[in-house]
Amino acid sequence: MTPIDWAARRAGLDAPRFRPFAPVLAALRERHGTVPDPDPLDGGAEARLLLLLETPGPRNRETGIVSRDNPTGTGRNLAAMLAGAGIARPDTLIWNVVPWIIHAPGAANRPPRRGEIRAGLAELPALLAVLPRLVACVLAGRVAAEAEPLLRALRPALALFRMPHPSPTIQCTSPAVPARCRAALADAALRLQTAPDPS
């Protein structure tokens, strides 16, 4: 597999569909530090499906992008699941409830703390404001599920789907776990096929 030139990929953030993220990202970085960019190969502000995860992992310091192509087990699982569901990449945006890197350089992965989750949820409305075409959101894991009340309040028409986190640690706990992920993404794909475009 050819290594990804992440710096070259970030050049795609100049595309019109990513320009609305610039002030959102600038504000996040001013308040919280290191925030990886959205993946320029995904849909940006034209996304119809938001896939919400937990927080960027420590390896996001290397790539600087929230991506299914990150060299991690979570990235590989997510790429396979989305492809298996037949969800077109331009329809998607992958993001995190806590979108900044919470791990000190060299530190091991850890779950976000309560205060970090609360702070991340407070930043979510600004993200939704630059996603006018959104019709569905997949909440991946326990932390992402905490965004459900806020999403229902802000976007009552948004179809919400829950699934387990795609990390290998979670996926290997039971054969039922990947099956639940596939089912949630299949339901989300059906919603994308049948929902009218809200923009």
C-alpha positions as CSV (number, residue, x, y, z in Angstrom):
1,M,0.0,0.0,0.0
2,T,1.4,3.4,-1.0
3,P,2.1,5.7,2.0
4,I,-0.2,8.7,2.1
5,D,1.3,12.2,1.7
6,W,-0.8,13.9,4.4
7,A,0.7,17.3,3.7
8,A,-0.4,17.1,0.1
9,R,-3.8,15.9,1.1
10,R,-4.3,18.9,3.4
11,A,-3.9,21.1,0.3
12,G,-7.4,20.0,-0.5
13,L,-8.7,22.0,2.4
14,D,-8.6,25.0,0.0
15,A,-11.6,23.5,-1.9
16,P,-14.8,25.6,-1.5
17,R,-16.6,22.9,0.5
18,F,-14.0,23.2,3.2
19,R,-13.7,27.0,3.5
20,P,-16.7,27.2,5.9
21,F,-14.7,25.1,8.4
22,A,-11.8,27.7,8.7
23,P,-13.4,29.9,11.4
24,V,-14.7,26.9,13.3
25,L,-11.3,25.3,13.3
26,A,-9.6,28.6,14.2
27,A,-11.9,29.1,17.2
28,L,-11.4,25.5,18.4
29,R,-7.6,25.8,18.1
30,E,-7.6,29.1,20.0
31,R,-9.5,27.5,22.9
32,H,-8.3,24.0,22.9
33,G,-5.0,23.5,21.1
34,T,-4.3,20.9,18.5
35,V,-7.4,20.1,16.4
36,P,-6.9,17.9,13.3
37,D,-8.5,19.0,10.0
38,P,-11.4,17.2,8.4
39,D,-10.4,14.9,5.6
40,P,-10.3,16.8,2.2
41,L,-11.4,13.6,0.5
42,D,-14.7,13.6,2.4
43,G,-17.7,15.8,1.8
44,G,-16.9,18.9,4.0
45,A,-19.7,21.3,4.2
46,E,-21.6,19.3,1.5
47,A,-21.7,16.2,3.8
48,R,-25.1,14.6,4.3
49,L,-23.9,12.1,7.0
50,L,-21.9,13.1,10.1
51,L,-20.1,10.2,11.7
52,L,-19.3,11.3,15.2
53,L,-16.6,9.5,17.1
54,E,-14.9,10.2,20.5
55,T,-11.6,12.1,20.2
56,P,-8.6,12.1,17.9
57,G,-6.1,9.4,18.9
58,P,-2.5,10.1,19.6
59,R,-1.4,9.2,16.0
60,N,-3.5,12.2,14.7
61,R,-0.5,14.3,15.6
62,E,1.3,12.6,12.7
63,T,-1.4,13.0,10.0
64,G,-3.2,16.1,11.2
65,I,-6.4,14.8,9.7
66,V,-9.5,13.0,11.0
67,S,-9.7,10.3,8.4
68,R,-10.7,6.7,7.8
69,D,-7.3,6.5,6.1
70,N,-5.3,7.1,9.3
71,P,-2.9,4.2,10.0
72,T,-4.8,2.8,12.9
73,G,-7.1,-0.1,13.6
74,T,-10.0,2.3,14.1
75,G,-9.3,3.9,10.7
76,R,-9.1,0.5,8.9
77,N,-12.3,-0.7,10.6
78,L,-14.2,2.5,9.8
79,A,-13.1,2.4,6.1
80,A,-14.2,-1.2,5.7
81,M,-17.5,-0.6,7.4
82,L,-18.4,2.5,5.4
83,A,-17.4,0.8,2.1
84,G,-19.5,-2.2,3.1
85,A,-22.5,0.0,3.7
86,G,-22.1,1.5,0.3
87,I,-21.9,5.1,1.7
88,A,-20.3,7.4,-0.8
89,R,-17.3,9.2,0.6
90,P,-18.5,12.7,-0.6
91,D,-21.6,12.2,1.5
92,T,-19.6,11.9,4.8
93,L,-17.8,13.9,7.4
94,I,-16.0,12.2,10.2
95,W,-15.6,14.2,13.3
96,N,-15.2,13.8,17.1
97,V,-17.3,15.0,20.1
98,V,-14.0,16.2,21.6
99,P,-12.3,17.4,18.4
100,W,-8.9,18.3,19.9
101,I,-6.1,16.0,20.8
102,I,-6.3,15.3,24.6
103,H,-3.1,13.2,24.8
104,A,0.2,14.7,25.7
105,P,2.9,14.0,23.1
106,G,4.1,10.4,23.7
107,A,1.2,9.6,26.1
108,A,-1.0,6.5,25.7
109,N,-4.5,6.7,24.4
110,R,-7.1,7.5,27.1
111,P,-10.9,8.3,27.1
112,P,-11.9,11.9,27.4
113,R,-12.8,13.2,30.9
114,R,-16.2,14.6,31.8
115,G,-15.1,18.2,31.5
116,E,-13.6,17.5,28.1
117,I,-16.8,16.0,26.9
118,R,-18.9,18.9,28.2
119,A,-16.5,21.3,26.5
120,G,-16.7,19.3,23.2
121,L,-20.5,19.3,23.2
122,A,-20.5,23.1,23.7
123,E,-18.5,23.3,20.4
124,L,-20.9,21.1,18.4
125,P,-23.4,23.8,17.4
126,A,-20.7,25.7,15.5
127,L,-19.9,22.6,13.5
128,L,-23.6,21.9,12.7
129,A,-24.0,25.5,11.4
130,V,-21.6,24.8,8.5
131,L,-23.4,21.5,7.6
132,P,-26.6,22.6,5.9
133,R,-27.1,19.4,3.9
134,L,-26.9,17.0,6.9
135,V,-29.7,14.5,7.0
136,A,-28.2,11.8,9.2
137,C,-25.7,11.3,12.0
138,V,-24.1,8.1,13.3
139,L,-23.0,8.2,16.9
140,A,-20.1,5.8,17.3
141,G,-19.5,4.7,20.9
142,R,-20.5,5.8,24.4
143,V,-19.0,9.3,24.3
144,A,-20.6,10.1,20.9
145,A,-24.0,8.9,22.2
146,E,-23.9,11.8,24.7
147,A,-24.4,14.2,21.8
148,E,-27.9,12.8,21.1
149,P,-30.0,15.2,23.2
150,L,-28.1,18.2,21.8
151,L,-28.5,17.0,18.2
152,R,-32.2,16.4,18.7
153,A,-32.6,19.9,20.1
154,L,-30.6,21.6,17.4
155,R,-31.7,19.5,14.4
156,P,-35.0,17.7,15.2
157,A,-35.3,16.3,11.6
158,L,-31.8,14.7,11.7
159,A,-32.0,10.9,11.7
160,L,-29.7,9.6,14.4
161,F,-28.2,6.1,14.5
162,R,-26.1,4.5,17.3
163,M,-23.3,2.0,16.9
164,P,-20.4,0.8,18.9
165,H,-17.0,2.5,18.5
166,P,-15.0,1.0,15.6
167,S,-11.8,0.6,17.6
168,P,-10.4,-3.0,17.5
169,T,-10.6,-3.1,21.3
170,I,-14.3,-2.7,21.2
171,Q,-14.9,-4.7,18.0
172,C,-13.3,-7.9,19.3
173,T,-15.4,-8.1,22.4
174,S,-18.2,-10.0,20.7
175,P,-19.3,-11.0,17.2
176,A,-22.5,-9.0,17.9
177,V,-20.5,-5.7,18.0
178,P,-19.4,-5.5,14.3
179,A,-22.9,-6.7,13.4
180,R,-24.4,-3.8,15.2
181,C,-22.1,-1.4,13.4
182,R,-23.0,-2.9,10.0
183,A,-26.7,-2.6,10.8
184,A,-26.5,1.0,11.9
185,L,-24.5,2.0,8.8
186,A,-26.9,0.1,6.6
187,D,-29.8,2.1,8.2
188,A,-27.9,5.4,7.7
189,A,-27.2,4.5,4.0
190,L,-30.9,3.9,3.5
191,R,-31.7,7.3,5.0
192,L,-29.2,8.9,2.6
193,Q,-31.0,7.2,-0.3
194,T,-34.5,8.3,0.7
195,A,-34.1,11.7,2.5
196,P,-34.8,14.9,0.6
197,D,-31.9,17.3,0.4
198,P,-32.5,20.0,3.1
199,S,-30.3,22.6,1.4
